Amino acid sequence: MVRTLFYNSVFFLFTFPAFAAAKKDLSFWEMIAPPEDISENGHLITWLFNYVTGANVFFMTLVILGIVVFSYLYSAKRHKKAYYTYGDKKAHILFVAACCLAVFLGVDMNITRISNEDYTKVFNKPPDPTKEDVVRIEVLAQQWMWKFRYPGEDNVFNTADDVVTLNDLRVPINKKVYFQITSKDVIHAFYIPNIKRKIDALPGKITWMWTKFMKAGNWEIACAEMCGTHHYKMQAFLTTYTQDDFDKWYKNAQKYAELENNPEDPTVFWGWKWY
């Protein structure tokens, strides 16, 4: 553990100056702060993360205090004759069992309860495009890029009027966005730090994720799964618009799609029927 902390500290000392130079317009606290949450439900994940962190810090503090206090009270200076115990007395066993139960119920089971409620009541309830206005997007991951497909005027995927972008995702705010995701080659992970969410992109399988963006701006998308030698290059960019600005962009993109999509080029039609 000490060796790991040492190596991590050395790595931080050597890499942080380069990172700081690249982000020189940000303060130190802005550089180490978690990504800004721009989604409707990202606060659920942030709260759970803070709860886990707080619980671990609390119990770690108790352990450290115990080590320090007992080291002081039972030092060789105060107790010339050592007292040997194996911790097998009933009081010792009950104390340890009580501590383990408190950690198990207060941390592990509570995390399970909260995360299960969030998943079943929020994240695992995708919007129904037949009943509400939803932006649908198909995502294709491959070494080493992201492709995004929007249905065209016919509202059907994998046809000649689809809008297809490379490493460029654009969505409106205050509207649910529903992603269906797959991979062309190996396992990737579609990760948007500013919504606190990621989902695996699996070859031969369609996964999905939905969210609602709440703030306009420019953000980053990354791959959160080691996918090969150029994994670090799998960066895409997210632009969140007001509805009017998104409509303007999409209308213009639709014109280019109708001119550029070649119906006889099979590589254009990598999409799938929406499930």
DRENDO-1510 file (C-alpha; in Angstrom, 1 decimal, always signed):
<recs>
REC; n; res; u; v; w
REC; 1; MET; +0.0; +0.0; +0.0 .
REC; 2; VAL; +2.8; +2.4; +0.9 .
REC; 3; ARG; +4.6; +1.6; -2.4 .
REC; 4; THR; +1.3; +2.2; -4.3 .
REC; 5; LEU; +0.8; +5.6; -2.6 .
REC; 6; PHE; +4.4; +6.5; -3.4 .
REC; 7; TYR; +4.2; +5.7; -7.1 .
REC; 8; ASN; +0.8; +7.5; -7.4 .
REC; 9; SER; +2.3; +10.6; -5.7 .
REC; 10; VAL; +5.3; +10.5; -8.1 .
REC; 11; PHE; +3.1; +10.1; -11.1 .
REC; 12; PHE; +0.9; +13.0; -9.9 .
REC; 13; LEU; +3.9; +15.3; -9.4 .
REC; 14; PHE; +5.3; +14.6; -12.8 .
REC; 15; THR; +2.0; +14.7; -14.8 .
REC; 16; PHE; +0.2; +17.5; -13.0 .
REC; 17; PRO; +2.4; +20.3; -14.3 .
REC; 18; ALA; +1.7; +19.2; -17.9 .
REC; 19; PHE; -2.0; +19.0; -17.2 .
REC; 20; ALA; -2.0; +22.4; -15.5 .
REC; 21; ALA; -0.2; +23.9; -18.5 .
REC; 22; ALA; -2.9; +22.6; -20.8 .
REC; 23; LYS; -5.6; +23.9; -18.5 .
REC; 24; LYS; -3.9; +27.2; -17.6 .
REC; 25; ASP; -7.2; +29.1; -17.7 .
REC; 26; LEU; -8.6; +27.1; -14.8 .
REC; 27; SER; -7.8; +27.4; -11.1 .
REC; 28; PHE; -6.4; +24.5; -9.1 .
REC; 29; TRP; -9.7; +23.7; -7.5 .
REC; 30; GLU; -11.4; +23.8; -10.9 .
REC; 31; MET; -8.9; +21.3; -12.3 .
REC; 32; ILE; -9.4; +18.8; -9.5 .
REC; 33; ALA; -13.1; +19.3; -9.1 .
REC; 34; PRO; -15.5; +16.6; -10.6 .
REC; 35; PRO; -17.1; +17.4; -13.9 .
REC; 36; GLU; -20.1; +19.8; -13.8 .
REC; 37; ASP; -23.4; +18.0; -13.9 .
REC; 38; ILE; -25.5; +19.1; -16.8 .
REC; 39; SER; -28.2; +16.4; -16.7 .
REC; 40; GLU; -31.5; +16.0; -15.0 .
REC; 41; ASN; -30.6; +12.9; -12.9 .
REC; 42; GLY; -26.8; +13.2; -12.6 .
REC; 43; HIS; -27.3; +14.4; -9.0 .
REC; 44; LEU; -28.4; +10.9; -8.0 .
REC; 45; ILE; -25.0; +9.5; -8.9 .
REC; 46; THR; -23.2; +12.4; -7.4 .
REC; 47; TRP; -25.1; +12.0; -4.1 .
REC; 48; LEU; -24.3; +8.3; -4.0 .
REC; 49; PHE; -20.6; +8.9; -4.7 .
REC; 50; ASN; -20.4; +11.5; -1.9 .
REC; 51; TYR; -22.2; +9.1; +0.4 .
REC; 52; VAL; -19.8; +6.3; -0.3 .
REC; 53; THR; -16.8; +8.7; +0.1 .
REC; 54; GLY; -18.1; +10.1; +3.3 .
REC; 55; ALA; -18.8; +6.7; +4.8 .
REC; 56; ASN; -15.4; +5.4; +3.9 .
REC; 57; VAL; -13.7; +8.6; +5.3 .
REC; 58; PHE; -15.8; +8.2; +8.5 .
REC; 59; PHE; -14.8; +4.6; +9.2 .
REC; 60; MET; -11.2; +5.2; +8.1 .
REC; 61; THR; -11.0; +8.0; +10.6 .
REC; 62; LEU; -12.3; +5.8; +13.4 .
REC; 63; VAL; -9.7; +3.1; +12.5 .
REC; 64; ILE; -6.8; +5.7; +12.4 .
REC; 65; LEU; -8.0; +7.2; +15.7 .
REC; 66; GLY; -8.1; +3.8; +17.3 .
REC; 67; ILE; -4.6; +3.0; +16.2 .
REC; 68; VAL; -3.3; +6.3; +17.5 .
REC; 69; VAL; -5.1; +6.2; +20.8 .
REC; 70; PHE; -4.3; +2.6; +21.6 .
REC; 71; SER; -0.7; +3.1; +20.5 .
REC; 72; TYR; -0.5; +5.9; +23.0 .
REC; 73; LEU; -2.4; +4.2; +25.9 .
REC; 74; TYR; -0.6; +0.9; +25.6 .
REC; 75; SER; +2.9; +2.1; +24.7 .
REC; 76; ALA; +5.9; +0.5; +26.2 .
REC; 77; LYS; +6.5; +3.6; +28.3 .
REC; 78; ARG; +3.2; +3.1; +30.1 .
REC; 79; HIS; +3.1; -0.7; +30.1 .
REC; 80; LYS; +6.5; -2.2; +30.8 .
REC; 81; LYS; +5.1; -5.7; +30.7 .
REC; 82; ALA; +3.3; -6.6; +27.5 .
REC; 83; TYR; -0.2; -8.0; +27.6 .
REC; 84; TYR; -0.9; -10.7; +25.0 .
REC; 85; THR; -4.4; -11.4; +23.8 .
REC; 86; TYR; -5.7; -13.4; +20.9 .
REC; 87; GLY; -9.0; -11.5; +20.6 .
REC; 88; ASP; -11.0; -14.7; +21.2 .
REC; 89; LYS; -12.9; -13.5; +24.3 .
REC; 90; LYS; -16.6; -13.1; +24.0 .
REC; 91; ALA; -16.4; -9.3; +24.4 .
REC; 92; HIS; -13.8; -9.0; +21.7 .
REC; 93; ILE; -15.8; -11.2; +19.3 .
REC; 94; LEU; -19.0; -9.2; +20.0 .
REC; 95; PHE; -17.3; -5.9; +19.5 .
REC; 96; VAL; -15.8; -6.9; +16.1 .
REC; 97; ALA; -19.1; -8.4; +15.0 .
REC; 98; ALA; -20.9; -5.2; +15.9 .
REC; 99; CYS; -18.4; -3.1; +13.9 .
REC; 100; CYS; -18.6; -5.4; +10.9 .
REC; 101; LEU; -22.4; -5.3; +11.0 .
REC; 102; ALA; -22.5; -1.5; +11.3 .
REC; 103; VAL; -20.2; -1.2; +8.2 .
REC; 104; PHE; -22.2; -3.9; +6.3 .
REC; 105; LEU; -25.6; -2.3; +7.0 .
REC; 106; GLY; -24.6; +1.3; +7.0 .
REC; 107; VAL; -22.5; +1.2; +3.9 .
REC; 108; ASP; -22.8; -1.9; +1.7 .
REC; 109; MET; -26.5; -2.6; +2.1 .
REC; 110; ASN; -27.5; +1.1; +2.0 .
REC; 111; ILE; -25.5; +1.6; -1.2 .
REC; 112; THR; -27.3; -1.4; -2.7 .
REC; 113; ARG; -30.7; -0.1; -1.7 .
REC; 114; ILE; -30.1; +3.4; -3.0 .
REC; 115; SER; -28.5; +2.3; -6.3 .
REC; 116; ASN; -31.2; -0.2; -6.9 .
REC; 117; GLU; -33.9; +2.4; -6.3 .
REC; 118; ASP; -32.2; +4.9; -8.7 .
REC; 119; TYR; -31.8; +2.2; -11.4 .
REC; 120; THR; -35.3; +0.7; -11.2 .
REC; 121; LYS; -37.2; +4.0; -10.8 .
REC; 122; VAL; -35.1; +6.3; -13.0 .
REC; 123; PHE; -32.3; +5.0; -15.2 .
REC; 124; ASN; -34.0; +1.8; -16.3 .
REC; 125; LYS; -37.1; +3.6; -17.4 .
REC; 126; PRO; -36.4; +4.8; -21.0 .
REC; 127; PRO; -38.7; +7.2; -22.7 .
REC; 128; ASP; -41.3; +5.9; -25.1 .
REC; 129; PRO; -40.7; +7.6; -28.5 .
REC; 130; THR; -44.3; +6.7; -29.6 .
REC; 131; LYS; -45.8; +8.6; -26.6 .
REC; 132; GLU; -43.5; +11.6; -26.2 .
REC; 133; ASP; -41.1; +13.8; -28.1 .
REC; 134; VAL; -37.7; +12.2; -27.8 .
REC; 135; VAL; -34.4; +12.7; -29.6 .
REC; 136; ARG; -33.2; +9.3; -30.8 .
REC; 137; ILE; -29.6; +8.7; -31.7 .
REC; 138; GLU; -27.7; +5.6; -32.7 .
REC; 139; VAL; -24.1; +5.4; -31.6 .
REC; 140; LEU; -21.4; +3.3; -33.3 .
REC; 141; ALA; -18.0; +2.9; -31.5 .
REC; 142; GLN; -15.0; +1.6; -33.4 .
REC; 143; GLN; -11.2; +1.9; -33.1 .
REC; 144; TRP; -10.8; +4.8; -32.6 .
REC; 145; MET; -13.8; +7.0; -33.2 .
REC; 146; TRP; -17.5; +7.6; -32.4 .
REC; 147; LYS; -20.2; +7.8; -35.1 .
REC; 148; PHE; -23.6; +9.3; -34.4 .
REC; 149; ARG; -26.7; +8.7; -36.5 .
REC; 150; TYR; -30.0; +10.7; -36.4 .
REC; 151; PRO; -33.1; +9.7; -38.4 .
REC; 152; GLY; -33.9; +12.0; -41.3 .
REC; 153; GLU; -37.2; +13.5; -42.3 .
REC; 154; ASP; -38.7; +10.0; -42.7 .
REC; 155; ASN; -38.0; +9.4; -39.0 .
REC; 156; VAL; -36.6; +6.0; -39.9 .
REC; 157; PHE; -33.0; +4.9; -39.2 .
REC; 158; ASN; -30.6; +3.6; -41.8 .
REC; 159; THR; -32.1; +5.3; -44.8 .
REC; 160; ALA; -30.5; +7.7; -47.2 .
REC; 161; ASP; -31.7; +10.9; -45.5 .
REC; 162; ASP; -30.0; +10.1; -42.1 .
REC; 163; VAL; -27.8; +12.7; -40.5 .
REC; 164; VAL; -24.5; +11.1; -39.6 .
REC; 165; THR; -21.6; +12.8; -37.7 .
REC; 166; LEU; -18.1; +11.8; -36.7 .
REC; 167; ASN; -17.0; +12.5; -33.2 .
REC; 168; ASP; -19.6; +15.3; -33.1 .
REC; 169; LEU; -22.7; +14.8; -31.0 .
REC; 170; ARG; -25.3; +17.6; -30.9 .
REC; 171; VAL; -28.4; +17.5; -28.8 .
REC; 172; PRO; -31.1; +19.9; -27.5 .
REC; 173; ILE; -31.5; +20.8; -23.8 .
REC; 174; ASN; -34.7; +20.2; -21.8 .
REC; 175; LYS; -35.7; +17.2; -23.9 .
REC; 176; LYS; -35.0; +13.5; -23.3 .
REC; 177; VAL; -32.3; +12.0; -25.5 .
REC; 178; TYR; -32.4; +8.2; -26.1 .
REC; 179; PHE; -29.2; +6.5; -27.2 .
REC; 180; GLN; -28.8; +3.0; -28.7 .
REC; 181; ILE; -25.2; +2.0; -28.8 .
REC; 182; THR; -23.1; -0.8; -30.3 .
REC; 183; SER; -19.5; -1.5; -31.3 .
REC; 184; LYS; -18.0; -2.4; -34.7 .
REC; 185; ASP; -15.0; -4.2; -33.3 .
REC; 186; VAL; -14.1; -4.5; -29.6 .
REC; 187; ILE; -15.7; -3.5; -26.3 .
REC; 188; HIS; -15.8; +0.3; -25.8 .
REC; 189; ALA; -17.7; +2.4; -23.2 .
REC; 190; PHE; -19.7; +5.5; -24.2 .
REC; 191; TYR; -18.8; +8.0; -21.4 .
REC; 192; ILE; -20.2; +11.5; -20.9 .
REC; 193; PRO; -18.5; +12.8; -17.8 .
REC; 194; ASN; -20.9; +15.8; -17.4 .
REC; 195; ILE; -23.9; +13.5; -17.0 .
REC; 196; LYS; -22.1; +11.1; -14.7 .
REC; 197; ARG; -23.1; +8.2; -17.0 .
REC; 198; LYS; -21.4; +5.6; -19.1 .
REC; 199; ILE; -22.5; +2.5; -20.9 .
REC; 200; ASP; -20.6; -0.3; -22.6 .
REC; 201; ALA; -20.6; -0.5; -26.4 .
REC; 202; LEU; -20.5; -4.2; -27.2 .
REC; 203; PRO; -19.9; -5.8; -30.6 .
REC; 204; GLY; -23.0; -7.8; -31.7 .
REC; 205; LYS; -25.3; -6.3; -29.1 .
REC; 206; ILE; -27.3; -3.1; -28.7 .
REC; 207; THR; -27.1; -1.3; -25.4 .
REC; 208; TRP; -29.0; +1.8; -24.5 .
REC; 209; MET; -29.0; +4.9; -22.2 .
REC; 210; TRP; -31.2; +7.9; -21.9 .
REC; 211; THR; -30.7; +11.3; -20.3 .
REC; 212; LYS; -32.0; +14.9; -20.3 .
REC; 213; PHE; -29.4; +17.7; -20.8 .
REC; 214; MET; -30.2; +20.8; -18.8 .
REC; 215; LYS; -27.5; +23.3; -19.8 .
REC; 216; ALA; -26.2; +24.6; -23.2 .
REC; 217; GLY; -22.5; +24.5; -23.9 .
REC; 218; ASN; -19.6; +22.4; -25.1 .
REC; 219; TRP; -18.5; +19.3; -23.4 .
REC; 220; GLU; -16.4; +16.1; -24.0 .
REC; 221; ILE; -17.1; +12.5; -24.6 .
REC; 222; ALA; -14.6; +9.7; -23.9 .
REC; 223; CYS; -14.2; +6.0; -24.1 .
REC; 224; ALA; -14.1; +4.5; -20.6 .
REC; 225; GLU; -12.9; +1.0; -21.7 .
REC; 226; MET; -9.4; +0.1; -22.7 .
REC; 227; CYS; -9.9; -0.7; -26.3 .
REC; 228; GLY; -6.5; -0.9; -27.9 .
REC; 229; THR; -3.3; +1.1; -28.5 .
REC; 230; HIS; -5.0; +4.3; -29.5 .
REC; 231; HIS; -7.7; +4.2; -26.8 .
REC; 232; TYR; -6.7; +7.6; -25.7 .
REC; 233; LYS; -7.7; +9.1; -29.0 .
REC; 234; MET; -11.3; +8.1; -28.7 .
REC; 235; GLN; -12.5; +11.6; -27.9 .
REC; 236; ALA; -15.7; +13.1; -29.2 .
REC; 237; PHE; -17.3; +16.5; -28.6 .
REC; 238; LEU; -20.8; +17.2; -27.3 .
REC; 239; THR; -22.7; +20.4; -28.0 .
REC; 240; THR; -25.9; +21.1; -26.2 .
REC; 241; TYR; -28.2; +23.6; -27.8 .
REC; 242; THR; -31.4; +25.4; -27.0 .
REC; 243; GLN; -34.2; +23.8; -29.0 .
REC; 244; ASP; -34.3; +26.7; -31.5 .
REC; 245; ASP; -30.5; +26.4; -32.1 .
REC; 246; PHE; -30.7; +22.7; -32.4 .
REC; 247; ASP; -33.5; +22.9; -34.9 .
REC; 248; LYS; -31.4; +25.3; -37.0 .
REC; 249; TRP; -28.4; +23.0; -37.0 .
REC; 250; TYR; -30.4; +19.9; -37.7 .
REC; 251; LYS; -32.2; +21.5; -40.7 .
REC; 252; ASN; -28.9; +22.5; -42.2 .
REC; 253; ALA; -27.4; +19.1; -41.5 .
REC; 254; GLN; -30.3; +17.5; -43.2 .
REC; 255; LYS; -29.6; +19.4; -46.4 .
REC; 256; TYR; -26.0; +18.2; -46.4 .
REC; 257; ALA; -27.1; +14.6; -45.7 .
REC; 258; GLU; -29.4; +14.5; -48.7 .
REC; 259; LEU; -26.6; +15.7; -50.9 .
REC; 260; GLU; -23.7; +13.6; -49.5 .
REC; 261; ASN; -25.3; +10.3; -48.6 .
REC; 262; ASN; -24.7; +7.9; -51.5 .
REC; 263; PRO; -27.4; +5.3; -51.6 .
REC; 264; GLU; -25.1; +2.9; -53.4 .
REC; 265; ASP; -22.3; +3.1; -50.8 .
REC; 266; PRO; -22.9; +0.3; -48.3 .
REC; 267; THR; -20.6; +1.8; -45.7 .
REC; 268; VAL; -23.1; +4.6; -45.2 .
REC; 269; PHE; -25.7; +2.2; -43.9 .
REC; 270; TRP; -24.1; +1.0; -40.7 .
REC; 271; GLY; -27.2; +1.8; -38.7 .
REC; 272; TRP; -30.1; -0.5; -37.6 .
REC; 273; LYS; -33.8; -0.6; -37.1 .
REC; 274; TRP; -34.7; +1.2; -33.8 .
REC; 275; TYR; -35.5; -1.4; -31.1 .
</recs>
